[in-house]
Amino acid sequence: MKNITIVLLLFVSAILQAQAQAVITTPEKIQRGDSVTITYNPAAPGASIPADAPSVTIVFTYSTFYDLPWKMPMIKKCNLWTASFKAGRFATFATFYLQSGETLQKPAADNHYTLPVYQGNKRVKSSLLHESYSLSTQMPKAPDLQQHKLDLINQELTNNPDNYEAKVAQMVVKMALAKSPAEKLQYREQARKIIAARLEENPTLPGNMNQVTMGYLMIGEKTRLDSVRKVVMERYPNADLSKDLKASIISREEKNTTVKIAKLEAMLKKGDQPGEEGSESIHKMLFDLYAANGDSVKALAHASKLYAKINPYTPETYKSIAVKLTESNIAPVAAISYANKALAIANQWPVGIIRYFPEFGYIPSYVPDSTRRQAVADATAALLSIKALNYLRLKNTDSAKVLTARALQQPANREATINAAQVLSQLGDHEQAFNALWKLLIKNPTDSLILAKAKISFLSYNKSEESFRAKVKELEVLEIQQLTAKTKNLMMNKPGPDLSGITDLQGNPVTAAMMNGKVVILDFWATWCVPCMQEMPYFHKVFEKYQDNPNVMFMVVNSGANNTINDARNWVKQNPQYKFPVYFNNDKNIGEKVGFTLIPTIAVIDQEGKMQFRTIGFEGEILQKKLDVEIAILLDKK
């Protein structure tokens, strides 16, 4: 009863506070383990999301509340929108804004709402450091961004002078603020000393080594990682960490399998510590090598050492052993046993990002229940199909048939379907094998591996190549239908960007009149951009299809970043195979206007000047079909 009263008092308090402010968080000083409530009042001064909004969502822009989704829907109560959650044992800091459609609720244009976590009246360790990290998202273009970061890091170090990461981050920011190369080098040297001191604290502890390598990555010295690992191996050759590193080198560099096995076995003889990283990695390598060689006795001996410590990945470890034994066609009884072990704990299947911190242990990230259920169902189906294959090898066809049927109850599972089709084919039921694979192809018509297997099954009971080609034609039509339906749902309906900074290669500006009433395809690229060059052949094929259509306009726009108009002109001369028109961009803010920070980026504008589609980055061959479909949708719409 007391707890209920406290909750009611907190809610009433939130209502009273929210009458004066648009967004209120309670409690004011969040402690780990607290139930946190965010309340939004659309009637409060400064509220931008209207009272009749159909939905309001919390969008986390930086968060160490790892068990929460990045987007959290709010619930409407008494004309207020609320959302509640628990601050985990690992939470330090988070930032968020509210969103409803295109409308955002922020405390200011360059600030987000914050969720600092306290221990008593003091911020928990790294809370201020993580707040400094969040500023790059909150105020990326603020001229005093780095100084704001430094102020927060200094506060962190006042509270926690032993915070190693904050010490390194402090030097990183000071390097960014340095007024001369000499001053920058001075701070870099200080950072190196901090990292070196961290290494000496416990050179052979894997967790400590992770902190050291993180430090070098923070200061942009990735090349030091191999050298520092080499130092540890030389100084502490028998340490577990050294064994792990040496084993990796042997596995990577030794080409002779026999020699590789001998070297790894010799390392184990010097000291085998079950469950430790170095020993476990060696056992994993030797298991794979012996299994590939068909030596079931030695493979199983090393497999038994791979689960000395139970962790979130244990179910996956059992499955990987079963898969390797099955692929190597050895030890079917053991493969079934390991599959059964995985099935027994399949409901604990690792899903999403699972972080590990020495002080907190394993921290699973938020995953929707539907995603988790699907992962468990997929793993279960795959494990059943693995068992089916091995029962078939044991000549137990009845069990193989039953398990295959159960595996196929999860029809969209690729691994289970491939295994089940293999069982069916070996039993002589090629048509059923084809039908199972065909269901996968209907879900994903572009899966070339499944298509190749389906062809073998089809021609095993129907010898007509022509009939199979007809089936492939069905797939091609289906693929376009699916892509069209999916693409229609992605229409953005956003105001088109200002393109006044774009000219042709003669320097003539592009005008709105030139684009009026046309579907305009903008491809932003640069001569130095390798993915842009990879994209060009696919883009050009789409251009060739529509080049004579007066209602379609292609603009291949050199981004201007690190390029001049002469670079674009020279590129055109050197690449006569491309006939599309090339333009040049003089607008430094074009990326912000179109909504991209990476190239290549393709934006498609409709006949009314609205931006309907945007593709950032190179997607491979699918680009050709995707862009064709986007243009066709807009032409049909008109």
TAZI-V984002 format. One record per residue. PSI is psi in radians with two decimals (NA if undefined). OMEGA is omega as a letter, one per 20 degrees, with the letter a starting at -180 (NA if undefined). NEAR is the number of other C-alpha atoms within 8 Angstrom. Layout:
PSI/OMEGA/NEAR
PSI/OMEGA/NEAR
This chain:
-0.68/r/4
-0.74/r/5
-0.72/r/6
-0.73/r/7
-0.74/r/8
-0.75/r/8
-0.76/r/8
-0.73/r/8
-0.71/r/8
-0.71/a/10
-0.74/r/8
-0.72/r/8
-0.71/r/8
-0.70/r/12
-0.78/a/10
-0.72/r/8
-0.70/a/9
-0.34/r/14
-0.44/a/10
-0.41/a/8
2.63/a/11
-0.72/a/15
2.23/r/9
2.40/r/11
2.29/r/11
2.51/i/11
2.88/a/9
-0.72/r/5
1.73/a/9
2.29/r/13
2.63/r/10
2.32/a/12
-0.24/r/8
2.62/r/9
2.10/a/8
2.36/r/12
2.24/r/11
2.24/a/11
2.35/r/15
2.24/r/11
1.85/a/14
-0.20/a/12
-0.11/a/9
2.70/r/11
2.39/r/7
-0.04/r/6
2.30/a/11
-0.43/r/8
2.14/a/11
2.85/a/8
-0.50/a/7
0.27/r/4
2.37/a/8
-0.42/a/5
2.70/r/7
2.32/a/12
2.38/r/11
2.18/r/13
1.90/r/11
2.21/a/11
-0.35/r/11
2.38/a/10
2.38/r/9
0.24/r/9
1.25/a/12
-0.43/a/11
0.14/r/10
2.63/r/8
2.72/r/8
-0.42/r/8
2.18/a/8
2.08/r/10
2.51/r/9
2.78/a/11
2.42/a/8
2.18/r/8
2.13/r/7
0.78/r/4
0.09/r/8
2.57/r/11
2.30/a/12
2.75/r/12
2.43/a/11
2.59/r/8
2.96/a/7
2.42/r/8
2.03/a/14
2.94/a/9
-0.18/a/7
-0.07/a/9
2.46/r/11
-0.78/a/14
2.59/r/16
2.70/r/15
2.67/a/13
2.82/r/12
2.98/r/13
2.59/a/11
2.43/r/13
1.87/a/12
-2.16/r/4
-0.07/a/5
2.30/a/8
2.55/r/10
1.93/r/10
2.74/r/10
-0.45/r/7
2.90/a/6
-0.62/a/5
0.49/r/7
2.60/r/9
2.86/r/11
2.62/a/9
2.68/r/8
1.37/r/9
2.52/a/11
2.41/a/14
2.79/r/13
1.76/a/9
-2.17/r/6
0.07/a/6
2.43/r/6
2.45/r/11
2.79/a/9
2.34/r/10
-0.02/r/10
-0.82/r/13
-0.61/r/13
-0.82/a/11
-0.52/r/10
-0.66/r/11
-0.69/r/13
-0.63/a/8
-0.34/a/12
-0.51/r/12
-0.48/r/9
-0.65/a/8
-0.80/a/9
1.07/a/10
-0.44/a/8
0.14/a/5
2.27/a/7
-0.45/a/5
0.47/a/6
-0.89/a/12
-0.62/r/10
-0.69/r/9
-0.74/r/10
-0.79/a/12
-0.70/r/12
-0.76/a/8
-0.71/r/12
-0.67/r/14
-0.72/r/9
-0.72/r/9
-0.77/a/16
-0.44/r/12
-0.73/r/7
-0.65/a/7
1.38/a/8
-0.33/a/7
0.15/a/5
1.72/a/11
-0.85/a/8
-0.68/r/8
-0.63/r/12
-0.77/r/11
-0.76/a/14
-0.64/r/10
-0.76/r/11
-0.64/r/12
-0.77/a/13
-0.70/r/12
-0.60/r/11
-0.70/a/12
-0.52/a/8
-0.14/a/8
2.47/a/9
-0.08/r/6
2.75/r/6
-0.63/a/7
-0.74/r/6
-0.70/r/10
-0.73/r/13
-0.62/r/9
-0.79/a/8
-0.58/r/12
-0.74/r/12
-0.68/r/8
-0.71/r/9
-0.72/r/13
-0.67/r/9
-0.69/r/8
-0.76/a/11
-0.73/r/12
-0.69/r/9
-0.64/r/8
-0.72/r/12
-0.74/a/11
-0.34/r/7
-0.71/r/7
1.40/a/8
-0.47/a/9
0.04/r/12
2.10/a/8
-0.71/r/7
-0.67/r/7
-0.68/r/13
-0.65/r/11
-0.68/r/8
-0.67/r/10
-0.85/a/12
-0.63/r/10
-0.72/r/8
-0.79/r/11
-0.62/r/14
-0.66/a/9
-0.63/a/10
0.16/r/10
0.50/a/6
1.08/a/9
-0.53/a/8
-0.30/a/6
-0.26/a/8
-0.81/a/10
-0.68/a/7
-0.67/a/8
-0.59/r/8
-0.67/r/10
-0.69/r/8
-0.77/r/8
-0.74/r/12
-0.68/a/14
-0.68/a/7
-0.59/a/6
1.19/a/9
-0.43/a/9
0.05/r/8
2.65/a/9
-0.73/r/11
-0.72/r/12
-0.71/r/15
-0.72/r/14
-0.76/a/13
-0.75/r/11
-0.74/r/9
-0.68/r/12
-0.70/r/8
-0.77/r/9
-0.81/a/11
-0.63/a/9
-0.66/a/7
-0.50/a/6
2.10/a/10
-0.46/a/6
2.04/a/6
-0.75/a/8
-0.80/r/6
-0.71/r/8
-0.82/r/12
-0.77/a/10
-0.75/a/8
-0.74/a/9
-0.72/r/12
-0.66/r/9
-0.64/r/8
-0.68/a/9
-0.61/a/10
-0.44/r/7
-0.23/a/7
1.93/r/7
1.98/a/7
1.66/a/6
2.32/r/8
-0.24/r/11
2.67/a/8
-0.79/a/9
-0.86/a/13
-0.72/a/15
-0.68/r/12
-0.63/r/10
-0.77/r/12
-0.67/r/12
-0.76/r/11
-0.78/a/9
-0.63/r/13
-0.83/a/14
-0.74/a/10
-0.81/a/11
-0.66/r/12
-0.77/r/14
-0.54/r/8
-0.08/r/6
0.24/a/9
1.59/a/10
-0.63/a/10
-0.90/a/6
-0.61/r/9
-0.81/a/14
-0.56/r/9
-0.73/r/9
-0.54/r/12
-0.62/a/11
-0.28/a/7
0.06/a/11
0.06/a/11
0.66/a/9
-0.56/r/7
2.17/r/5
2.28/r/7
3.12/a/5
-0.32/a/9
0.05/a/9
-0.81/r/10
-0.68/a/15
-0.62/r/10
-0.82/r/10
-0.78/a/12
-0.74/a/12
-0.62/r/8
-0.80/r/11
-0.71/a/15
-0.79/a/10
-0.72/r/10
-0.68/a/13
-0.80/r/14
-0.59/a/7
-0.08/r/9
0.78/r/8
2.78/r/11
1.05/a/9
-0.62/r/13
-0.76/r/7
-0.69/r/8
-0.75/r/16
-0.72/a/13
-0.80/r/9
-0.64/r/12
-0.69/r/15
-0.70/r/9
-0.72/r/10
-0.72/r/14
-0.62/a/10
-0.44/r/7
0.48/a/9
-0.49/r/11
-0.17/r/6
0.34/a/8
2.33/a/13
2.20/a/9
2.40/r/9
-2.92/a/8
2.24/r/6
1.92/a/10
2.70/r/8
2.18/r/8
2.31/a/8
-0.65/a/6
-0.32/a/4
-0.26/a/9
-2.67/a/7
2.37/a/9
1.79/r/11
2.45/r/11
2.92/r/11
2.34/r/9
2.28/r/10
2.56/a/6
-0.65/a/6
-0.68/r/6
-0.72/r/8
-0.78/r/10
-0.70/r/8
-0.72/r/8
-0.73/r/10
-0.73/r/12
-0.72/r/9
-0.78/r/11
-0.72/r/10
-0.81/r/11
-0.75/r/15
-0.73/a/14
-0.66/r/14
-0.70/a/14
-0.58/r/15
-0.76/r/16
-0.72/a/13
-0.79/r/16
-0.73/a/14
-0.59/r/14
-0.60/r/14
-0.69/r/12
-0.44/r/8
0.13/r/7
0.31/r/6
1.38/a/9
-0.55/a/8
-0.83/r/6
-0.67/r/10
-0.74/r/15
-0.80/a/10
-0.81/a/9
-0.63/r/12
-0.76/r/13
-0.71/r/8
-0.68/r/10
-0.64/a/16
-0.07/r/12
-0.25/r/7
1.36/a/11
-0.40/a/10
0.03/a/8
2.01/a/11
-0.88/a/7
-0.81/a/7
-0.68/a/17
-0.73/r/17
-0.81/r/10
-0.76/a/12
-0.70/r/15
-0.61/r/13
-0.74/r/10
-0.83/a/14
-0.71/r/12
-0.73/r/11
-0.43/r/7
-0.05/r/6
0.06/a/6
1.26/a/9
-0.58/a/12
-0.75/r/9
-0.63/r/9
-0.78/r/15
-0.77/a/13
-0.67/r/8
-0.78/r/12
-0.62/a/15
-0.63/r/9
-0.63/r/10
-0.73/a/15
-0.57/r/13
-0.64/r/9
-0.66/a/7
1.52/a/8
-0.24/a/11
0.09/a/6
1.72/a/8
-0.60/r/6
-0.79/r/6
-0.66/r/11
-0.72/r/10
-0.73/r/8
-0.67/r/9
-0.65/r/12
-0.76/r/10
-0.79/r/8
-0.74/a/13
-0.85/a/13
-0.17/r/11
-0.38/r/8
-0.24/r/8
1.88/a/6
0.02/a/7
1.95/r/7
-0.63/a/7
-0.70/r/6
-0.67/r/7
-0.69/r/11
-0.62/r/8
-0.67/r/8
-0.68/r/8
-0.67/r/8
-0.71/r/8
-0.74/a/8
-0.74/a/11
-0.73/r/9
-0.76/a/8
-0.69/r/10
-0.79/a/11
-0.69/r/10
-0.80/a/8
-0.75/a/8
-0.66/r/10
-0.81/r/11
-0.75/r/8
-0.72/a/8
-0.65/r/11
-0.60/r/8
-0.18/a/6
0.09/a/8
2.29/a/8
-0.60/a/7
0.70/r/7
2.62/r/7
2.41/a/7
2.66/a/9
2.76/r/7
2.09/a/6
0.38/a/8
-0.27/a/7
0.10/a/10
2.38/r/13
2.84/r/13
-3.13/a/11
-0.04/r/11
-0.03/r/5
0.05/r/6
2.26/a/7
2.57/r/9
2.33/a/11
2.78/r/8
-0.59/a/6
-0.59/a/5
-0.53/a/6
-0.16/a/11
2.24/r/9
0.18/a/9
2.68/r/12
2.11/a/15
2.20/r/13
2.00/a/12
2.17/r/11
1.89/a/11
2.24/a/12
-3.10/r/13
2.68/a/13
-0.45/a/11
-0.05/a/4
1.89/a/10
-0.84/r/6
-0.54/r/10
-0.73/r/13
-0.62/r/9
-0.52/a/9
-0.52/a/11
-0.81/a/8
-0.70/r/8
-0.71/r/10
-0.71/a/10
-0.60/r/11
-0.65/r/9
-0.71/r/11
-0.76/a/10
-0.61/a/7
-0.64/a/7
0.06/a/8
-0.47/a/9
0.06/r/5
2.02/a/6
-0.21/a/7
0.11/a/8
2.33/a/11
2.20/r/11
2.35/r/10
1.79/r/12
1.85/a/12
1.99/r/13
2.23/a/14
-0.36/a/11
-0.32/r/13
2.05/a/6
0.29/r/4
2.72/r/11
2.97/r/7
-0.51/r/9
-0.59/r/6
-0.77/r/9
-0.74/r/15
-0.76/r/9
-0.68/r/8
-0.74/r/9
-0.76/r/10
-0.61/a/7
-0.16/a/6
1.11/a/7
-0.20/r/7
-0.32/r/4
2.18/a/7
-0.10/a/6
2.68/a/9
2.35/a/7
2.43/a/12
3.01/r/13
2.45/a/14
2.27/r/12
-0.01/a/9
1.97/a/8
-0.35/a/7
0.28/a/6
-0.62/r/9
-0.75/r/9
-0.67/a/8
-0.69/a/8
-0.51/r/9
0.81/r/6
2.67/r/9
-0.13/a/6
2.65/r/7
2.67/j/13
2.61/r/15
2.31/r/14
2.20/r/11
2.39/a/13
2.11/a/14
2.38/a/14
-3.09/a/13
-0.37/r/13
0.07/r/8
0.19/r/10
2.48/r/11
2.10/a/15
-0.57/a/13
2.60/r/11
2.22/r/9
2.07/a/7
2.15/a/10
2.84/a/9
2.21/a/11
0.01/r/6
-2.78/a/7
-0.51/a/7
-0.36/r/7
-0.75/a/11
-0.85/r/11
-0.71/a/9
-0.82/a/10
-0.69/r/9
-0.78/a/9
-0.72/a/12
-0.79/r/12
-0.77/a/10
-0.69/r/8
-0.79/a/10
-0.63/r/11
-0.70/r/9
-0.64/a/6
-0.69/a/5
NA/NA/5
